[in-house]
C-alpha cells in the first residue's frame, strides 16, 4: 500500500509541475506556446485556463491526500 501511494505521489508531483508551468502568469507563460494565450477579454480568462485551473486543483487535492495517507501509513507501521 505504501508503494502505491508513493508512486501516485511521484506521478501527481510531476503532473503538478507540468500544470503549474502551463498556467499563464503576468507576462504569459508556457501556455502561450501551446495555444493557450488566446483569451476572451470579457471573462478575464479563457475556458482553457479555467479548465487548467480545475485540473490543477484536482491534482493538488490528490497530491495532498497521498501525503496524508503516506504519513498515516508510515506512522501506523512504526
MODAZI-V519961 format. One record per residue. N is the residue number from 1. RES is the residue in one letter. D_FIRST is the distance of its C-alpha to the first C-alpha in Angstrom with 1 decimal. Layout:
# MODAZI-V519961
N_RES_D_FIRST ; N_RES_D_FIRST
This chain:
# MODAZI-V519961
1_X_0.0 ; 2_X_3.8 ; 3_X_5.4 ; 4_X_5.1 ; 5_X_6.4 ; 6_X_8.6 ; 7_X_10.1 ; 8_X_10.7 ; 9_X_12.3 ; 10_X_14.4 ; 11_X_15.6 ; 12_X_16.5 ; 13_X_18.2 ; 14_X_20.3 ; 15_X_21.1 ; 16_X_22.3 ; 17_X_24.5 ; 18_X_26.0 ; 19_X_26.6 ; 20_X_28.2 ; 21_X_30.4 ; 22_X_31.6 ; 23_X_32.8 ; 24_X_36.5 ; 25_X_37.7 ; 26_X_41.3 ; 27_X_42.7 ; 28_X_40.5 ; 29_X_37.4 ; 30_X_35.6 ; 31_X_35.7 ; 32_X_39.4 ; 33_X_39.0 ; 34_X_37.1 ; 35_X_39.6 ; 36_X_38.1 ; 37_X_41.1 ; 38_X_43.2 ; 39_X_42.9 ; 40_X_45.2 ; 41_X_47.4 ; 42_X_47.4 ; 43_X_43.9 ; 44_X_43.1 ; 45_X_40.0 ; 46_X_39.5 ; 47_X_37.3 ; 48_X_35.2 ; 49_X_34.8 ; 50_X_33.8 ; 51_X_31.2 ; 52_X_29.9 ; 53_X_29.7 ; 54_X_27.7 ; 55_X_25.2 ; 56_X_24.8 ; 57_X_24.3 ; 58_X_21.7 ; 59_X_19.8 ; 60_X_20.3 ; 61_X_18.9 ; 62_X_15.7 ; 63_X_15.6 ; 64_X_16.4 ; 65_X_13.8 ; 66_X_11.1 ; 67_X_13.1 ; 68_X_13.3 ; 69_X_9.7 ; 70_X_8.9 ; 71_X_12.1 ; 72_X_11.5 ; 73_X_8.3 ; 74_X_10.3 ; 75_X_13.4 ; 76_X_12.3 ; 77_X_11.3 ; 78_X_14.7
